[in-house]
Amino acid sequence: MTTIDETSFDSAWVEALTVLEMDVATAEAMLDNDHLPSVEDVARMAAWQPPADLGPLPASLVDRAQALANHQRAVAEAVTRAMIANRRHVAALDQIRATPPSRPVYVDLEG
């Protein structure tokens, strides 16, 4: 039989996991859509603090928490790869700017 304390305890964990799932989904969407996050998204994610007094993870939520941890790792790796690619692109552009061509170069935008 579930007591009120156990129910609120589980609810607090469900809420905490839901917030983390939404944050990882936001980060993943930013990667998928190749766009900058809003100021509000950055502020919300930067201000995140773990909930106090959650206690141990209920056994009924272990699979969900493990799936979330795996998803977070995968998105973190994707963010890292995107950052590395971005830095390489910036370095390439800096190199081009540092040594401009001796004559004008035109890019065919029509293909």
C-alpha positions as CSV (number, residue, x, y, z in Angstrom):
1,M,0.0,0.0,0.0
2,T,1.4,3.4,-1.0
3,T,1.3,6.1,1.7
4,I,1.0,9.8,1.0
5,D,4.6,10.3,1.8
6,E,5.7,7.7,-0.7
7,T,3.4,9.2,-3.4
8,S,4.8,12.7,-2.9
9,F,8.3,11.3,-2.8
10,D,7.7,9.5,-6.2
11,S,6.0,12.6,-7.6
12,A,9.1,14.8,-6.7
13,W,11.3,12.3,-8.6
14,V,9.0,12.2,-11.5
15,E,9.0,16.0,-11.7
16,A,12.8,16.2,-11.4
17,L,13.2,13.6,-14.2
18,T,10.7,15.4,-16.4
19,V,12.5,18.7,-16.1
20,L,15.8,17.0,-17.0
21,E,14.2,15.2,-20.0
22,M,12.8,18.6,-21.2
23,D,16.3,20.2,-20.9
24,V,18.0,17.4,-22.9
25,A,15.2,17.6,-25.5
26,T,15.8,21.3,-25.8
27,A,19.6,20.8,-26.3
28,E,18.9,18.0,-28.9
29,A,16.4,20.3,-30.8
30,M,19.1,23.0,-30.9
31,L,21.5,20.5,-32.6
32,D,18.8,19.2,-34.9
33,N,17.6,22.6,-36.0
34,D,21.1,24.1,-36.1
35,H,20.1,27.3,-34.3
36,L,21.0,29.3,-31.4
37,P,19.0,28.9,-28.2
38,S,16.9,31.7,-26.9
39,V,18.3,33.8,-24.0
40,E,15.5,32.3,-21.8
41,D,16.5,28.7,-22.6
42,V,20.2,29.4,-21.8
43,A,19.2,31.2,-18.6
44,R,16.9,28.4,-17.5
45,M,19.4,25.7,-18.2
46,A,22.3,27.6,-16.6
47,A,20.3,28.3,-13.5
48,W,19.3,24.6,-13.0
49,Q,19.9,23.3,-9.5
50,P,19.3,19.7,-8.4
51,P,16.2,19.5,-6.3
52,A,16.9,19.4,-2.6
53,D,15.9,16.5,-0.3
54,L,14.9,14.0,-3.1
55,G,16.4,11.1,-1.3
56,P,17.2,7.8,-3.1
57,L,15.7,7.1,-6.5
58,P,12.6,5.0,-6.3
59,A,13.1,1.5,-7.8
60,S,10.1,2.1,-10.1
61,L,12.0,5.0,-11.8
62,V,15.4,3.4,-12.3
63,D,14.9,2.4,-15.9
64,R,13.6,5.9,-16.8
65,A,16.6,7.6,-15.0
66,Q,19.1,5.2,-16.8
67,A,17.5,6.0,-20.1
68,L,17.7,9.7,-19.4
69,A,21.4,9.4,-18.4
70,N,22.2,7.6,-21.6
71,H,20.3,10.2,-23.6
72,Q,22.1,13.0,-21.8
73,R,25.5,11.4,-22.6
74,A,24.6,11.0,-26.3
75,V,23.4,14.7,-26.6
76,A,26.5,15.9,-24.7
77,E,28.7,14.0,-27.2
78,A,26.8,15.5,-30.1
79,V,27.2,19.0,-28.6
80,T,31.0,18.3,-28.3
81,R,31.2,17.2,-31.9
82,A,29.3,20.3,-33.0
83,M,31.6,22.6,-31.0
84,I,34.7,20.9,-32.5
85,A,33.3,21.3,-36.0
86,N,32.4,25.0,-35.3
87,R,36.0,25.7,-34.0
88,R,37.4,24.1,-37.1
89,H,35.2,26.2,-39.3
90,V,36.2,29.4,-37.5
91,A,39.9,28.4,-37.8
92,A,39.5,27.8,-41.5
93,L,37.8,31.2,-42.0
94,D,40.5,32.9,-39.9
95,Q,43.1,31.3,-42.2
96,I,41.3,32.5,-45.3
97,R,41.0,36.0,-43.8
98,A,44.7,36.0,-42.9
99,T,45.8,35.2,-46.4
100,P,43.4,36.8,-48.9
101,P,43.6,35.6,-52.4
102,S,45.7,37.6,-54.9
103,R,42.7,38.1,-57.1
104,P,38.9,38.3,-56.5
105,V,37.2,35.0,-56.0
106,Y,33.5,34.6,-56.8
107,V,31.2,31.9,-55.5
108,D,28.5,30.5,-57.8
109,L,25.4,30.6,-55.7
110,E,23.2,29.2,-58.5
111,G,25.1,25.9,-58.6
